[in-house]
Amino acid sequence: MIWINQLVQGILLGGYYALLACGLSFMYGVMRIINLAHGSLAVLSAYLLFLLADRYDIHPLLGLVVVVPVMAAVGWVLHKLVLERSARSGALLPLLSTFGLATVLDNSMFQVFGADTRSLAPYIDTLSYDGWTLPGGVIIGQLSFLTLAVAVGLLCGLHLMLTHTALGRRIRAASADADTAQLVGVNARSVYAASTAIALATVAVAGAFMAMRATFDPYTGPSQLIFAFEAVVIGGAGSLWGTLIGGIVLGVAQSIGAQIHPQGFLIAGHVVFLVVLLARMYALGGVRQWFRSMRPRASTP
């Protein structure tokens, strides 16, 4: 039963990783941009929710009504001022730009909020530690279950938006071929700005659950970025449902690794990530080799 409990805990933890990686995967799928400021923006959302809870006694989940639109607006401005301009110079400049943005955000939050760790757990009553005990001693935390449910709901919402709305069709068209989409009347620049706004709205939700389940400080962002990036790579970059699978695989690996060895929590997750990454690189190399073998060879007289 111990292993079953660890498996369940890994799945619940994977829900958090999927929620955290959702915006990162969405941005890459639409614009082929990896936002290195993703984790720092999640921490910024957590601080905004902390201010609302600490100063105005607003429940963090209710505070999302304010913070989600604010972060969506930040995403729109971020695309217009940084990503749109940097993307014109190739794939490397957006990486450098978002890396610089992450550095600025981390140090700015340190100057404003200090180095003390914060948490939203005191502001959600008993939700942070309440749970259900199933037969066999399997424990399901209410906050962990809610996190998984929100992750699945958010991914479902994005999927339905992409497949059943006019904006979703424009996003899919622009992500497939921006130049062709422009010819049929799709404003790719506005679509990309809207996509960044949507991605940062999901980041706000992820930041809320990050702060409710654990502590955070101004420099928590890079570690959260690593978890999100690993979940995206394991599940397949740009795939929404793959992000959920990748998050669960990462969470299960960490949970089982912690059961095997006290230091196995992070190591097991990193090992799974590296194995999947190497397998994808090997498969890509095999596909390229197959295409090369199919090329017609010049005949000699």
C-alpha positions as CSV (number, residue, x, y, z in Angstrom):
1,M,0.0,0.0,0.0
2,I,3.0,2.3,0.5
3,W,3.7,2.3,-3.2
4,I,0.1,2.8,-4.1
5,N,0.0,5.9,-1.8
6,Q,3.3,7.2,-3.4
7,L,1.8,6.7,-6.9
8,V,-1.4,8.7,-5.9
9,Q,0.7,11.4,-4.3
10,G,2.8,11.5,-7.5
11,I,-0.3,11.9,-9.7
12,L,-1.5,14.8,-7.5
13,L,1.9,16.4,-7.6
14,G,1.9,16.0,-11.3
15,G,-1.3,18.0,-11.5
16,Y,0.6,21.0,-10.0
17,Y,3.4,20.6,-12.5
18,A,0.9,20.4,-15.4
19,L,-0.7,23.6,-14.1
20,L,2.6,25.3,-13.8
21,A,3.7,24.2,-17.3
22,C,0.4,25.0,-19.0
23,G,1.3,28.6,-20.0
24,L,4.9,27.6,-21.0
25,S,3.6,24.9,-23.3
26,F,0.9,27.1,-24.8
27,M,3.3,29.9,-25.7
28,Y,5.8,27.5,-27.3
29,G,3.0,25.8,-29.2
30,V,1.7,29.0,-30.7
31,M,4.9,31.2,-31.1
32,R,7.8,28.7,-30.7
33,I,9.0,31.0,-27.8
34,I,10.4,29.6,-24.6
35,N,9.6,32.1,-21.9
36,L,12.5,32.0,-19.4
37,A,10.6,34.5,-17.2
38,H,7.8,32.0,-16.7
39,G,8.7,31.0,-13.1
40,S,9.4,34.6,-12.1
41,L,6.0,35.7,-13.4
42,A,4.3,33.0,-11.4
43,V,6.1,34.3,-8.3
44,L,5.0,37.9,-9.2
45,S,1.4,36.6,-9.3
46,A,1.9,35.0,-5.9
47,Y,3.1,38.3,-4.4
48,L,0.1,40.1,-5.8
49,L,-2.3,37.6,-4.3
50,F,-0.4,37.8,-1.0
51,L,-0.8,41.6,-0.9
52,L,-4.6,41.3,-1.5
53,A,-4.9,38.6,1.2
54,D,-2.6,40.4,3.8
55,R,-3.8,44.0,3.4
56,Y,-7.5,43.5,2.3
57,D,-8.3,40.1,3.7
58,I,-9.2,38.7,0.3
59,H,-9.2,34.9,-0.1
60,P,-6.5,33.9,-2.6
61,L,-8.9,32.1,-4.9
62,L,-11.2,35.1,-4.9
63,G,-8.1,37.3,-5.5
64,L,-7.6,35.6,-8.8
65,V,-10.6,37.6,-10.1
66,V,-8.3,40.6,-9.9
67,V,-4.8,39.1,-10.5
68,V,-5.7,37.0,-13.6
69,P,-6.8,40.1,-15.7
70,V,-3.8,42.0,-14.4
71,M,-1.4,39.3,-15.5
72,A,-3.2,39.0,-18.9
73,A,-2.6,42.7,-19.4
74,V,1.0,42.2,-18.4
75,G,1.3,39.5,-21.0
76,W,-0.2,41.7,-23.7
77,V,2.3,44.5,-22.9
78,L,5.2,42.0,-22.6
79,H,4.5,40.8,-26.1
80,K,4.1,44.2,-27.6
81,L,7.2,45.7,-26.0
82,V,9.6,42.7,-25.8
83,L,8.6,39.5,-27.6
84,E,7.3,40.9,-30.8
85,R,10.4,43.0,-31.4
86,S,12.9,40.4,-30.2
87,A,11.3,37.6,-32.3
88,R,12.2,39.5,-35.5
89,S,15.9,38.8,-34.9
90,G,15.6,35.0,-34.6
91,A,14.9,32.5,-31.9
92,L,17.9,33.4,-29.7
93,L,16.9,37.0,-28.9
94,P,13.6,36.1,-27.2
95,L,15.4,33.7,-25.0
96,L,17.9,36.4,-23.9
97,S,15.1,38.9,-23.5
98,T,13.0,36.7,-21.2
99,F,16.1,35.7,-19.3
100,G,16.9,39.4,-18.7
101,L,13.3,40.0,-17.7
102,A,13.4,37.2,-15.2
103,T,16.6,38.7,-13.7
104,V,14.9,42.1,-13.4
105,L,11.8,40.7,-11.9
106,D,13.6,38.6,-9.3
107,N,15.8,41.5,-8.1
108,S,12.9,43.9,-8.2
109,M,10.8,41.6,-6.0
110,F,13.7,41.3,-3.6
111,Q,14.0,45.0,-3.3
112,V,10.2,45.5,-2.7
113,F,9.3,42.4,-0.6
114,G,12.7,41.4,0.9
115,A,14.1,38.0,1.3
116,D,11.6,36.6,3.7
117,T,9.6,33.6,2.6
118,R,5.9,34.0,2.3
119,S,2.9,31.6,1.9
120,L,-0.8,31.8,1.2
121,A,-1.5,28.8,3.3
122,P,-2.6,30.9,6.4
123,Y,-5.2,32.6,4.2
124,I,-7.1,29.5,3.0
125,D,-8.2,28.2,6.4
126,T,-7.9,24.4,6.6
127,L,-7.7,23.7,2.9
128,S,-3.9,23.6,3.1
129,Y,-3.9,20.5,5.3
130,D,-7.4,18.9,5.1
131,G,-7.7,15.6,3.2
132,W,-9.5,12.3,2.7
133,T,-8.2,9.0,3.9
134,L,-9.1,6.1,1.6
135,P,-9.1,2.4,2.4
136,G,-5.6,1.1,2.7
137,G,-4.2,4.3,4.2
138,V,-4.1,6.3,0.9
139,I,-4.4,10.0,1.7
140,I,-5.7,12.6,-0.8
141,G,-5.1,16.2,0.2
142,Q,-8.0,18.5,-0.6
143,L,-5.6,21.2,-2.0
144,S,-3.7,18.7,-4.1
145,F,-6.9,17.3,-5.5
146,L,-8.2,20.8,-6.2
147,T,-4.9,21.6,-8.0
148,L,-5.2,18.5,-10.2
149,A,-8.9,19.4,-11.0
150,V,-8.0,23.0,-11.9
151,A,-5.1,21.8,-14.1
152,V,-7.4,19.4,-16.0
153,G,-10.2,22.1,-16.2
154,L,-7.7,24.7,-17.5
155,L,-6.3,22.4,-20.1
156,C,-9.9,21.4,-21.2
157,G,-10.8,25.1,-21.4
158,L,-7.8,25.9,-23.6
159,H,-8.5,22.9,-25.8
160,L,-12.2,23.9,-26.3
161,M,-11.1,27.5,-26.9
162,L,-8.7,26.4,-29.7
163,T,-11.2,24.1,-31.4
164,H,-14.5,25.9,-31.0
165,T,-13.9,29.6,-31.0
166,A,-13.0,32.2,-33.7
167,L,-10.0,33.2,-31.6
168,G,-8.9,29.6,-31.3
169,R,-9.1,29.1,-35.0
170,R,-7.0,32.3,-35.6
171,I,-4.4,31.1,-33.1
172,R,-4.1,27.7,-34.8
173,A,-3.8,29.3,-38.2
174,A,-1.1,31.7,-37.0
175,S,0.8,29.0,-35.2
176,A,0.7,26.8,-38.3
177,D,1.9,29.5,-40.8
178,A,1.7,33.1,-39.9
179,D,2.4,34.4,-43.4
180,T,-0.4,32.4,-45.0
181,A,-2.7,33.4,-42.1
182,Q,-2.0,37.0,-42.9
183,L,-3.1,36.5,-46.5
184,V,-6.5,35.3,-45.3
185,G,-7.1,38.2,-43.0
186,V,-5.7,36.9,-39.7
187,N,-3.7,39.6,-37.8
188,A,-0.8,37.4,-36.6
189,R,0.6,40.1,-34.3
190,S,-2.7,40.6,-32.5
191,V,-3.1,36.8,-32.2
192,Y,0.3,36.4,-30.7
193,A,-0.3,39.2,-28.2
194,A,-3.6,37.6,-27.2
195,S,-1.9,34.2,-26.9
196,T,0.8,35.7,-24.5
197,A,-2.1,37.3,-22.5
198,I,-3.8,33.9,-22.2
199,A,-0.5,32.2,-21.2
200,L,0.1,34.7,-18.4
201,A,-3.4,34.4,-17.2
202,T,-2.7,30.7,-16.6
203,V,0.6,31.7,-15.0
204,A,-1.5,33.7,-12.4
205,V,-3.5,30.6,-11.5
206,A,-0.3,28.5,-11.2
207,G,1.3,31.1,-9.0
208,A,-1.7,31.0,-6.7
209,F,-1.5,27.3,-6.2
210,M,2.3,27.4,-5.8
211,A,1.9,29.9,-3.0
212,M,-1.0,28.0,-1.3
213,R,0.9,24.6,-1.3
214,A,4.3,25.9,-0.3
215,T,6.4,28.9,0.6
216,F,8.0,31.3,-1.9
217,D,10.5,34.1,-2.1
218,P,11.7,36.4,-4.8
219,Y,14.1,33.8,-6.2
220,T,11.7,30.9,-6.3
221,G,11.0,31.4,-10.0
222,P,14.0,29.6,-11.6
223,S,13.3,26.3,-9.7
224,Q,9.7,26.4,-10.8
225,L,10.7,27.1,-14.4
226,I,12.9,23.9,-14.3
227,F,9.9,21.8,-13.2
228,A,7.6,23.4,-15.8
229,F,10.3,22.9,-18.6
230,E,10.8,19.3,-17.6
231,A,7.0,18.6,-17.7
232,V,6.8,20.2,-21.2
233,V,9.7,18.2,-22.6
234,I,8.5,14.9,-21.2
235,G,5.0,15.4,-22.5
236,G,6.0,16.9,-25.8
237,A,6.5,20.6,-26.4
238,G,3.4,22.4,-27.5
239,S,1.0,19.6,-26.6
240,L,-1.6,20.6,-24.0
241,W,-2.6,17.1,-23.0
242,G,1.0,16.0,-23.3
243,T,1.7,18.7,-20.7
244,L,-0.6,16.9,-18.3
245,I,1.0,13.6,-19.0
246,G,4.4,15.0,-18.6
247,G,3.6,16.6,-15.3
248,I,2.1,13.4,-13.9
249,V,5.2,11.4,-15.1
250,L,7.5,13.9,-13.5
251,G,5.4,13.9,-10.2
252,V,5.3,10.1,-10.0
253,A,9.0,9.8,-10.7
254,Q,9.8,12.3,-7.9
255,S,7.4,10.6,-5.5
256,I,8.8,7.1,-6.1
257,G,12.3,8.5,-6.0
258,A,11.7,10.0,-2.5
259,Q,10.4,6.7,-1.3
260,I,13.6,4.9,-2.5
261,H,16.1,7.4,-1.1
262,P,15.8,10.7,0.9
263,Q,17.6,12.6,-1.8
264,G,15.8,10.8,-4.7
265,F,13.0,13.3,-5.0
266,L,14.7,15.7,-7.4
267,I,17.2,13.2,-8.8
268,A,14.5,10.8,-10.0
269,G,12.7,13.6,-11.8
270,H,15.8,14.9,-13.5
271,V,16.8,11.3,-14.6
272,V,13.4,10.7,-16.2
273,F,13.7,14.1,-18.0
274,L,17.1,13.3,-19.3
275,V,16.0,9.8,-20.5
276,V,13.0,11.2,-22.4
277,L,15.1,14.0,-23.8
278,L,17.8,11.6,-25.1
279,A,15.1,9.3,-26.5
280,R,13.5,12.2,-28.4
281,M,16.9,13.3,-29.7
282,Y,17.8,9.7,-30.8
283,A,14.4,9.3,-32.5
284,L,14.8,12.6,-34.3
285,G,18.2,11.6,-35.4
286,G,16.8,8.3,-36.7
287,V,14.1,10.1,-38.7
288,R,16.7,12.4,-40.3
289,Q,18.8,9.4,-41.2
290,W,15.8,7.7,-42.8
291,F,15.1,10.8,-44.9
292,R,18.7,11.0,-45.9
293,S,18.6,7.3,-47.0
294,M,15.5,8.0,-49.1
295,R,17.2,10.7,-51.1
296,P,17.9,9.7,-54.7
297,R,21.6,9.2,-55.4
298,A,23.3,10.6,-58.4
299,S,23.9,7.8,-61.0
300,T,27.4,7.3,-62.3
301,P,27.8,6.8,-66.0
